[in-house]
Amino acid sequence: MTTTATPSPAATETPLPPGQAWSLAETAPPEVQEAVVASQGLKEAVAMKSEAAGTILETLDLWALTLGDTRISMLDAMVVIGVILLVIIGAWMLTRVSGRLVCRATRLDETQRLLVQKISTIVIWAAAFFVGIDMLGIDLTALAVFSGAFGLAIGFGLQKTFGNLIAGIILLMDKSIKPGDVIAVADTAGNETFGQIRRIGIRAVSIVTRDQKEYLIPNENLMINQVENWSYSSRNVRVQVPVGVSYACDLDLAEELMLKAARQSSRVLKSPAPTAWLRNYGESSVDFIIQIWINDPEEGVGNIRSQVLKNLWRLFKEHNVEIPFPQRDINLRNNEQFERLIEALAAREESHSKS
């Protein structure tokens, strides 16, 4: 039995001359690529379920803009916006849930919980970004034109942002500062004051002073510059209260009253106990320094100093201890004009006494 092979249509076609084949290939229109593949899959899936909805999506897909080899339709834009909103809402909800779970972890201290929360937030948002790209089916080669400019913008425009983000994570990892710490800060005029750390954010640390001024200090500044942390290893803070007494008073009694005034304040710690030191002999007074310790610097330093001085004022009044005021001795040199003035005043006084 003899079998005859049927030639394929391609084999039976008359071959074109080489020059004509090159001309056809050269004039063929380039293939247009869809920027968002997910919109095509959505259109086909909806068309299978509902013909009317498929017609609407088909109409939206006809309204398109072609950029080079890439075609972007109204349907693509709507799908992108919907997926972005879905991913953002999902990432935000996961961030809230992870934050609550971390707060319930009693084995971790406050700094560790904050560090875990920030790292989990970064991981969630990074995963949400890649999930959104995968859901959209975006052909990233379509963005190749903008990749260079986008990378340059990140390198220069967001350099400080990423630097502050990494600096904040490092500060939390080494526990050099943490929420609730009291640190010394300086304002724009260079006046140094202290404030309590309220929160450590992605970009900056929020510090609230006693007058309720809130400073936002970049994380990099706290990592690079010198920081005075009053509660790094211990919350005990020493406060100095200067006091001056008269040269004529009993110094031992004055020192005893100073210590009693310090112990009358409820915020002053019993251990370490307050002390009173004689600092120097001043021009008008004997100068002492009362050393007291507190463990709640966030409640203020000036108010505890004022309270001790008020207690001391009452005790000095009860025991007749004099608080001196400035005194000056004036020495006038003798000269001819000064002697004439003295003689004139003496003569005038004598004349008044005779009359």
C-alpha positions as CSV (number, residue, x, y, z in Angstrom):
1,M,0.0,0.0,0.0
2,T,1.4,3.3,-1.1
3,T,0.8,6.4,1.0
4,T,1.2,9.9,-0.3
5,A,2.2,12.8,2.0
6,T,0.1,15.9,1.6
7,P,2.3,18.9,1.4
8,S,1.6,21.7,4.0
9,P,0.3,25.0,2.9
10,A,3.6,26.7,3.7
11,A,5.4,24.3,1.5
12,T,3.0,24.8,-1.5
13,E,3.3,28.6,-1.3
14,T,5.5,30.2,-3.9
15,P,8.6,31.6,-2.2
16,L,9.1,35.3,-2.5
17,P,12.3,36.8,-3.8
18,P,14.7,37.8,-1.0
19,G,14.4,41.5,-1.7
20,Q,10.6,41.4,-1.5
21,A,10.6,39.3,1.7
22,W,12.9,41.9,3.4
23,S,10.6,44.7,2.3
24,L,7.5,43.1,3.9
25,A,9.3,42.4,7.2
26,E,10.5,46.0,7.3
27,T,7.1,47.5,6.8
28,A,5.2,45.2,9.2
29,P,3.7,47.2,12.1
30,P,5.4,46.5,15.5
31,E,3.5,44.4,18.0
32,V,1.9,46.5,20.7
33,Q,2.3,45.1,24.3
34,E,-0.2,45.5,27.0
35,A,1.2,47.3,30.1
36,V,-1.2,45.5,32.5
37,V,-1.8,41.9,31.8
38,A,-4.2,41.5,34.6
39,S,-6.8,43.7,32.9
40,Q,-7.0,41.2,30.0
41,G,-7.6,38.3,32.3
42,L,-10.2,40.3,34.2
43,K,-12.0,41.2,30.9
44,E,-12.1,37.5,29.8
45,A,-13.3,36.2,33.2
46,V,-16.1,38.8,33.4
47,A,-17.2,38.2,29.8
48,M,-17.6,34.5,30.6
49,K,-19.9,35.3,33.5
50,S,-21.9,38.2,32.1
51,E,-22.1,39.4,28.5
52,A,-23.3,42.9,29.5
53,A,-20.4,43.4,32.0
54,G,-18.0,42.1,29.4
55,T,-19.2,44.6,26.9
56,I,-18.7,47.4,29.3
57,L,-15.1,46.3,30.0
58,E,-14.5,45.9,26.3
59,T,-15.6,49.5,25.8
60,L,-13.3,50.7,28.6
61,D,-10.5,48.7,27.0
62,L,-11.0,50.5,23.6
63,W,-10.3,53.9,25.2
64,A,-6.5,53.5,25.2
65,L,-3.3,55.5,24.9
66,T,-0.3,54.0,23.1
67,L,3.2,55.1,24.2
68,G,5.7,53.5,21.9
69,D,5.2,49.7,22.0
70,T,3.0,49.9,25.1
71,R,-0.8,50.3,25.2
72,I,-2.5,51.7,28.3
73,S,-6.3,51.6,28.3
74,M,-8.9,53.1,30.7
75,L,-9.5,49.5,31.9
76,D,-5.8,49.2,32.8
77,A,-5.9,52.4,34.8
78,M,-9.0,51.3,36.7
79,V,-7.5,47.9,37.5
80,V,-4.2,49.5,38.7
81,I,-6.1,51.9,41.0
82,G,-8.2,49.2,42.4
83,V,-5.3,46.9,43.1
84,I,-3.3,49.7,44.6
85,L,-6.2,50.5,47.0
86,L,-6.6,46.9,47.8
87,V,-3.0,46.4,48.6
88,I,-2.7,49.5,50.7
89,I,-5.8,48.6,52.8
90,G,-4.5,45.1,53.2
91,A,-1.0,46.2,54.2
92,W,-2.5,48.8,56.7
93,M,-4.7,46.2,58.3
94,L,-1.8,43.7,58.6
95,T,0.3,46.4,60.1
96,R,-2.4,47.2,62.7
97,V,-2.8,43.5,63.6
98,S,1.0,42.9,63.8
99,G,1.3,46.0,66.1
100,R,-1.4,44.6,68.5
101,L,0.3,41.2,68.5
102,V,3.7,42.7,69.3
103,C,2.2,44.8,72.1
104,R,0.9,41.6,73.7
105,A,4.4,40.1,73.8
106,T,5.1,40.6,77.4
107,R,8.5,38.9,77.2
108,L,9.8,41.9,75.2
109,D,10.6,45.2,76.7
110,E,9.3,48.5,75.2
111,T,12.3,49.0,73.0
112,Q,12.3,45.5,71.6
113,R,8.6,45.7,70.8
114,L,9.1,49.0,69.0
115,L,11.9,47.5,67.0
116,V,9.9,44.4,66.0
117,Q,7.0,46.5,65.1
118,K,9.1,48.7,62.8
119,I,10.8,45.8,61.1
120,S,7.5,44.0,60.6
121,T,6.0,47.1,59.1
122,I,8.8,47.4,56.6
123,V,8.5,43.7,55.6
124,I,4.7,44.0,55.3
125,W,4.8,47.0,53.0
126,A,7.6,45.5,50.9
127,A,5.7,42.3,50.5
128,A,2.5,44.3,49.6
129,F,4.5,46.1,46.8
130,F,5.6,42.8,45.2
131,V,2.2,41.2,45.6
132,G,0.6,44.2,43.9
133,I,3.1,43.9,41.0
134,D,2.3,40.2,40.7
135,M,-1.5,40.8,40.8
136,L,-1.3,43.4,38.1
137,G,1.0,41.3,35.9
138,I,2.8,44.5,35.0
139,D,5.5,44.0,32.5
140,L,8.4,45.8,34.2
141,T,10.3,46.1,30.9
142,A,7.7,48.8,29.9
143,L,9.1,51.0,32.7
144,A,12.7,50.6,31.5
145,V,12.6,54.1,30.1
146,F,11.9,55.6,33.5
147,S,14.1,53.2,35.6
148,G,17.2,55.3,35.3
149,A,15.5,58.6,36.3
150,F,13.6,56.8,39.1
151,G,16.7,55.3,40.6
152,L,18.5,58.6,40.4
153,A,15.6,60.3,42.2
154,I,15.7,57.7,45.0
155,G,19.5,58.0,45.3
156,F,19.4,61.8,45.7
157,G,15.9,62.7,46.9
158,L,15.3,59.8,49.3
159,Q,18.9,59.4,50.6
160,K,18.2,61.2,53.9
161,T,14.9,59.3,54.3
162,F,16.5,55.9,54.0
163,G,19.4,57.1,56.2
164,N,17.1,58.2,58.9
165,L,15.2,54.9,58.7
166,I,18.3,52.9,59.1
167,A,19.5,55.2,61.9
168,G,16.2,54.8,63.8
169,I,16.5,51.0,63.6
170,I,20.1,51.1,64.8
171,L,19.2,53.4,67.8
172,L,16.5,50.9,68.8
173,M,18.8,47.9,68.4
174,D,21.6,49.3,70.6
175,K,19.0,50.8,73.0
176,S,20.9,54.0,73.3
177,I,17.6,55.9,73.3
178,K,14.1,54.7,73.8
179,P,10.6,56.1,74.3
180,G,10.4,57.6,77.8
181,D,14.0,58.6,78.1
182,V,14.9,62.1,79.1
183,I,17.6,63.7,77.0
184,A,19.1,67.2,76.7
185,V,18.3,69.0,73.5
186,A,19.1,72.5,72.1
187,D,16.8,74.8,70.3
188,T,17.6,76.9,67.2
189,A,19.0,79.7,69.4
190,G,21.4,77.3,71.1
191,N,19.7,77.3,74.5
192,E,19.9,73.8,75.9
193,T,16.9,72.3,77.6
194,F,15.8,68.7,78.4
195,G,12.8,66.8,77.0
196,Q,11.2,63.4,77.1
197,I,11.2,61.1,74.0
198,R,7.6,60.5,73.1
199,R,8.1,58.3,70.0
200,I,10.7,57.2,67.5
201,G,9.4,57.5,64.0
202,I,10.7,56.4,60.6
203,R,12.3,59.8,59.9
204,A,12.6,61.6,63.3
205,V,12.4,61.4,67.1
206,S,9.7,63.3,68.8
207,I,10.9,65.0,72.0
208,V,8.5,67.0,74.3
209,T,10.0,69.6,76.7
210,R,8.5,70.8,79.9
211,D,6.9,73.8,78.2
212,Q,5.1,71.4,75.8
213,K,7.3,72.3,72.8
214,E,7.7,69.3,70.6
215,Y,11.0,68.9,68.8
216,L,11.4,66.6,65.8
217,I,15.0,65.6,65.6
218,P,16.2,63.5,62.6
219,N,17.4,60.1,63.6
220,E,20.8,60.6,62.0
221,N,21.5,63.6,64.3
222,L,20.9,61.6,67.4
223,M,23.2,58.8,66.1
224,I,26.0,61.0,64.9
225,N,26.0,63.9,67.4
226,Q,26.6,63.8,71.1
227,V,23.4,63.1,73.1
228,E,23.0,63.6,76.9
229,N,20.7,60.9,78.0
230,W,19.6,61.4,81.6
231,S,18.0,57.9,81.9
232,Y,20.2,55.7,79.8
233,S,21.5,53.3,82.5
234,S,19.8,54.8,85.5
235,R,16.9,57.2,86.0
236,N,18.5,58.9,89.0
237,V,19.4,62.5,88.3
238,R,21.3,64.8,90.6
239,V,20.0,68.4,91.0
240,Q,22.1,71.2,92.5
241,V,20.5,73.9,94.6
242,P,22.8,76.9,95.3
243,V,22.2,78.7,98.7
244,G,24.0,81.6,100.3
245,V,24.0,82.4,104.1
246,S,25.4,85.3,106.1
247,Y,28.9,85.2,107.5
248,A,27.4,85.9,111.0
249,C,25.2,82.8,111.1
250,D,25.9,79.3,112.5
251,L,27.1,77.3,109.5
252,D,26.4,73.9,111.2
253,L,22.8,75.0,111.9
254,A,22.4,76.3,108.3
255,E,23.7,73.1,106.9
256,E,21.3,71.0,109.0
257,L,18.4,73.2,107.9
258,M,19.4,72.7,104.3
259,L,19.3,69.0,104.6
260,K,16.0,69.1,106.4
261,A,14.4,71.3,103.7
262,A,15.6,68.8,101.1
263,R,14.2,65.8,102.9
264,Q,10.8,67.5,103.3
265,S,10.2,67.2,99.5
266,S,8.5,64.0,98.5
267,R,10.3,63.7,95.2
268,V,13.8,63.8,96.7
269,L,15.2,60.3,97.1
270,K,16.3,59.0,100.5
271,S,19.0,56.9,98.8
272,P,21.3,58.5,97.7
273,A,20.7,60.9,100.5
274,P,20.8,64.7,100.0
275,T,24.0,66.5,100.9
276,A,25.1,70.1,101.5
277,W,28.6,71.2,100.5
278,L,30.3,74.5,101.2
279,R,31.3,75.8,97.8
280,N,33.2,79.0,98.5
281,Y,33.4,82.2,100.5
282,G,31.6,84.7,98.4
283,E,31.7,88.5,98.4
284,S,28.6,88.9,100.5
285,S,27.7,85.4,101.6
286,V,29.0,81.9,102.4
287,D,27.9,79.8,99.4
288,F,26.5,76.3,99.8
289,I,25.4,73.7,97.3
290,I,22.5,71.3,98.2
291,Q,22.8,68.1,96.2
292,I,19.5,66.2,95.9
293,W,18.6,63.1,93.8
294,I,15.4,62.4,91.9
295,N,14.3,59.6,89.6
296,D,11.5,61.3,87.7
297,P,13.3,64.0,85.6
298,E,10.4,64.1,83.2
299,E,8.4,65.8,85.9
300,G,10.7,68.8,85.9
301,V,13.9,70.0,87.6
302,G,13.1,73.7,88.2
303,N,10.0,72.8,90.3
304,I,11.9,70.6,92.7
305,R,14.6,73.2,93.1
306,S,11.9,75.8,93.8
307,Q,10.2,73.5,96.4
308,V,13.5,73.0,98.3
309,L,14.2,76.7,98.4
310,K,10.7,77.5,99.7
311,N,11.1,74.9,102.5
312,L,14.5,76.4,103.3
313,W,13.1,79.9,103.4
314,R,10.6,78.9,106.1
315,L,13.2,77.1,108.1
316,F,15.6,80.0,108.0
317,K,12.9,82.4,109.2
318,E,12.0,80.1,112.1
319,H,15.7,79.8,113.3
320,N,16.7,83.4,112.5
321,V,19.3,82.4,109.8
322,E,20.0,85.5,107.7
323,I,20.0,85.3,104.0
324,P,22.4,88.1,103.0
325,F,22.1,90.7,100.4
326,P,25.0,92.2,98.4
327,Q,27.2,94.7,100.4
328,R,29.8,97.0,99.1
329,D,32.6,99.0,100.9
330,I,33.4,102.3,99.2
331,N,36.9,103.7,99.7
332,L,37.3,107.4,98.8
333,R,40.8,108.7,98.3
334,N,41.8,112.0,99.9
335,N,42.5,114.9,97.6
336,E,42.2,118.7,97.7
337,Q,38.7,119.0,96.1
338,F,37.4,116.3,98.4
339,E,38.8,118.1,101.5
340,R,37.2,121.4,100.4
341,L,33.9,119.6,100.0
342,I,34.2,118.1,103.5
343,E,35.0,121.6,105.0
344,A,32.1,123.2,103.2
345,L,29.7,120.6,104.5
346,A,31.1,120.9,108.0
347,A,30.7,124.7,107.9
348,R,27.2,124.4,106.6
349,E,26.3,122.0,109.3
350,E,27.8,124.3,111.9
351,S,25.8,127.3,110.7
352,H,22.6,125.3,110.8
353,S,23.3,124.2,114.3
354,K,23.9,127.9,115.5
355,S,20.8,129.2,114.0
